[in-house]
Amino acid sequence: MSTLNSSTQSPTTFILIGIPGLETVHIWISIPFCSMYIMAIVGNCTILFIIKTEPSLHKPMYLFLCMLSVTDLVLSSSTLPKMLSIFWFDARQIDFGACLTQMFFIHSFTAMESGFFLAMAYDRYMAICNPLRHATVLTNVIIAKIALAVVVRGAVFFFPHPFLVSSLPFCKTNIISHSYCEFMALVKLACADTTARGAYSLSLAFLIGGFDVFFITLSYTLILWTVTSLPSKEASLKAFSTCSSHICVILVFYTTAVFSFLTHRFGHNVAPHIHILVANMYLLVPPMLNPIIYGVRTRKIRERVARLFL
């Protein structure tokens, strides 16, 4: 099936396969995917509502959590509705412009998610390692500037991606072996040399990801060093438990994202269905887990949730 324009060599639409090789069980795959999406929507909306309506939660940690929740909502909603329509209704077709828009949102908001993980790690570092300076350093103005920097970085760095794809000639096929529009999945369909585009995208991903991972690791290393020296064993265990849960959800996000990026470029021996399933994990699992790990395990939010629903 092809809708390529022979004069411009550009498709008017793309066809998304879904999970290659598992088309016959799409309906069963949709059950956990839909469940995770519902949990992500309910969890993140609950977090936003509670923090907005509770003045005592208008503090750096919770403001950054709000920003992460908004990012999670956009990131998951940019892919899951279309993905579920593929699984349920076999609605595989997506307009060229919509595909490029989805690609931009996925990559830019993935970078924003990474940036907010870093901002939250820095907040925890200041709160635990430099508690006396925490309130004076992380003022509302500084928080707003950090948020703006994270959003601008994600938007500006990935703004060229749609143009890099739209300028390519497509004369092979318009069938994408993926469940959403991903940069390299689209680039692979072009009948031109895409080495420079692939190298640019990969370098950008590792530049942003490497920068964030380095400072997140540094922050949590200093935090763990501080909490292990606390005189109270109970306080040390509590702080360690909180940090370890944060680290786990961050690891899920980065390991699945890195696996997806590298597999698109070098993982020729990885089964397509394994690659696509893992590629969906960093768009599904962190948005579902973040409200639980960062929200429900936080005492003030947990108490407010209990008052709201009990």
C-alpha positions in Angstrom: 0.0 0.0 0.0 1.4 3.4 -1.0 0.2 7.0 -1.3 3.5 8.5 -2.5 3.3 11.4 -4.8 5.5 10.6 -7.8 6.3 14.3 -8.6 7.3 15.4 -5.1 8.3 12.0 -3.8 6.5 12.9 -0.6 3.7 10.8 1.1 0.4 12.4 1.9 -0.1 9.8 4.6 1.9 7.2 6.5 0.7 3.7 7.6 1.6 2.7 11.2 2.0 -1.1 11.6 1.6 -1.1 15.4 3.7 -3.9 16.9 5.3 -5.7 14.0 4.8 -9.4 14.1 2.2 -9.2 16.8 -0.7 -7.8 14.8 -2.9 -10.8 15.6 -2.7 -10.1 19.4 -3.0 -6.3 19.2 -6.3 -6.5 21.0 -4.7 -8.3 24.0 -1.7 -5.9 24.0 -4.1 -3.0 24.1 -5.4 -4.1 27.6 -2.2 -3.4 29.6 -1.5 -0.4 27.4 -4.9 1.1 27.9 -4.8 0.3 31.7 -1.4 2.1 32.0 -2.7 5.1 30.1 -5.8 5.4 32.3 -3.6 5.2 35.4 -1.3 7.8 34.0 -4.2 10.2 33.2 -5.9 9.7 36.6 -2.7 9.8 38.6 -1.2 12.9 37.0 -4.5 14.8 37.0 -5.0 14.0 40.6 -1.5 15.2 41.4 -2.2 18.5 39.6 -5.5 19.0 41.3 -4.2 18.3 44.8 -1.2 20.6 44.4 -3.2 23.4 42.9 -5.9 23.3 45.6 -3.5 22.9 48.6 -1.5 26.1 49.4 0.8 24.2 51.7 2.1 22.2 48.7 3.1 25.3 46.7 6.8 24.5 47.3 9.7 23.7 44.9 9.4 19.9 45.1 5.6 20.0 44.3 5.9 22.6 41.7 8.4 20.6 39.8 6.2 17.5 40.3 3.3 19.5 38.6 5.6 20.3 35.6 6.6 16.6 35.4 2.9 15.6 35.5 2.0 18.0 32.7 4.9 16.6 30.6 3.7 13.0 31.3 0.2 13.9 30.2 1.4 15.4 26.9 3.9 12.6 26.3 1.5 9.7 26.8 -1.5 11.5 25.1 0.6 12.2 22.0 0.9 8.5 21.3 -1.6 6.3 23.2 -4.9 7.5 21.6 -3.5 6.8 18.1 -1.9 3.6 19.2 -5.1 2.3 20.7 -7.0 3.2 17.6 -4.6 1.0 15.7 -5.1 -1.9 18.2 -8.9 -1.6 18.4 -10.1 -0.3 15.0 -7.1 -1.0 12.7 -6.9 2.7 12.0 -3.3 2.7 10.8 -3.4 5.7 8.6 -1.9 9.0 9.8 -1.5 12.3 7.8 2.0 13.4 7.0 1.7 16.6 8.9 0.1 14.8 11.9 3.0 12.3 11.9 5.6 15.1 11.9 3.7 16.9 14.8 3.5 13.7 16.8 7.3 13.1 16.2 8.1 16.6 17.4 6.0 16.2 20.6 7.5 12.8 21.4 11.1 13.9 21.1 10.8 17.4 22.6 8.7 16.3 25.6 11.0 13.3 26.2 13.8 15.9 26.5 11.6 18.0 28.9 10.8 14.9 31.0 14.6 14.4 31.3 15.1 18.0 32.3 12.4 17.9 35.0 13.9 14.7 36.4 17.2 16.7 36.7 15.3 19.7 38.3 13.7 17.4 40.9 17.0 15.7 41.6 18.6 19.2 42.2 15.7 20.2 44.5 16.2 17.0 46.6 19.9 17.7 46.7 19.3 21.2 48.0 16.7 20.0 50.5 18.8 17.2 52.0 22.4 18.4 51.6 21.9 22.2 51.9 18.6 22.6 53.8 19.4 26.1 55.1 19.9 27.5 51.6 17.0 25.5 50.0 14.3 28.2 50.3 16.7 31.1 49.4 18.1 29.4 46.3 14.9 27.8 44.9 12.7 30.9 44.9 9.6 31.1 42.7 11.5 33.2 40.2 14.3 30.7 39.9 11.8 27.8 39.6 10.1 29.6 36.8 13.4 30.2 35.0 14.4 26.5 35.4 11.0 25.5 34.0 11.4 27.9 31.1 14.9 26.6 30.4 13.7 23.0 30.3 10.8 23.8 28.0 12.9 26.0 25.6 15.7 23.4 25.5 13.3 20.6 24.5 11.4 22.7 21.9 14.4 24.5 20.3 16.7 21.5 20.0 14.1 19.3 18.4 12.4 21.9 16.4 14.5 21.1 13.3 13.5 17.4 13.3 10.2 17.8 11.4 12.0 19.9 8.7 14.8 17.3 8.5 12.2 14.7 7.7 9.9 16.8 5.5 12.8 17.7 3.2 13.6 14.1 2.4 12.4 12.3 -0.7 10.2 9.3 0.0 10.1 6.9 -2.9 10.2 3.5 -1.2 7.1 3.0 1.0 5.0 4.9 3.4 4.6 2.0 5.8 6.2 2.6 9.2 7.1 -0.5 11.2 6.3 1.2 14.5 3.3 2.1 16.7 4.1 5.9 16.5 6.0 8.3 14.4 9.6 8.2 15.5 12.4 10.2 13.8 14.6 7.3 12.7 11.6 5.2 11.8 10.7 7.9 9.3 14.2 8.6 8.1 14.7 5.0 7.2 11.9 5.2 4.7 13.7 7.9 2.6 15.5 7.2 -0.6 18.5 9.4 0.2 21.6 9.5 2.3 20.4 10.1 5.8 23.7 9.5 7.6 24.1 13.2 8.7 20.5 13.4 9.9 20.8 10.2 11.9 24.1 11.3 13.4 22.6 14.7 14.3 19.6 13.1 16.1 21.8 10.6 17.9 24.3 13.2 19.0 21.5 15.5 20.3 19.9 12.7 22.2 23.1 11.7 23.9 24.2 15.3 24.5 20.9 16.1 26.4 20.6 12.7 28.0 24.2 12.5 29.0 24.2 16.0 30.5 21.1 15.2 32.6 22.1 11.7 33.6 25.5 13.0 34.8 24.1 15.6 37.1 21.2 13.4 38.2 23.7 10.8 39.2 25.9 13.4 40.9 22.9 14.8 42.9 21.7 11.4 44.1 25.2 10.3 44.9 25.7 13.3 47.2 22.2 12.8 48.6 22.9 9.1 49.5 26.3 10.1 50.9 24.6 12.6 53.2 21.7 10.4 54.3 24.1 7.5 55.2 25.8 9.8 57.6 22.6 10.9 59.4 22.7 10.0 63.1 19.1 8.6 63.0 19.0 5.2 61.4 15.2 5.6 60.9 15.7 8.9 59.0 18.5 7.4 56.9 16.3 4.5 55.9 13.4 6.7 55.1 15.5 9.0 52.9 17.2 6.1 51.3 13.9 4.4 50.5 12.6 7.6 48.9 15.8 8.1 46.8 15.9 4.5 45.7 12.3 4.7 44.4 13.1 7.9 42.5 16.2 6.3 41.0 14.2 3.2 39.9 11.7 5.2 37.9 14.5 7.3 36.4 16.4 4.1 35.4 13.3 2.8 33.6 12.9 6.0 31.6 16.6 6.2 30.5 17.3 2.6 29.9 14.2 2.1 27.7 14.8 5.4 25.8 18.5 4.5 25.2 17.6 1.0 24.1 15.1 2.4 21.6 17.4 5.0 20.2 20.3 2.6 19.8 18.2 -0.2 18.4 16.9 2.0 15.6 20.4 2.7 14.5 22.5 -0.3 15.4 20.2 -3.1 16.7 19.7 -5.0 13.4 19.6 -8.3 15.4 16.9 -7.2 17.8 13.4 -8.6 17.0 11.2 -5.8 15.8 8.4 -6.6 18.2 10.8 -6.5 21.2 12.2 -3.2 20.0 8.8 -1.6 19.6 7.4 -2.9 22.9 10.5 -1.5 24.7 10.2 1.8 22.8 6.7 2.2 24.1 7.8 1.6 27.7 9.4 5.0 28.2 6.2 6.7 26.9 4.0 4.5 29.1 5.7 3.4 32.3 7.2 6.6 33.7 3.9 8.6 33.2 2.1 5.8 35.1 4.7 5.4 37.9 5.7 9.1 38.5 2.4 10.0 40.3 2.9 6.9 42.5 6.6 7.2 43.2 6.8 11.0 43.5 3.3 11.6 44.7 1.6 8.9 46.7 4.9 8.1 48.5 5.1 11.7 49.6 3.4 12.1 53.0 1.6 15.4 52.4 0.2 14.3 49.0 -0.8 10.9 50.4 -2.7 12.6 53.3 -4.4 15.0 50.8 -5.4 12.0 48.6 -6.8 10.2 51.6 -8.9 13.3 52.5 -10.1 13.6 48.9 -11.3 10.0 48.4 -12.1 8.8 51.9 
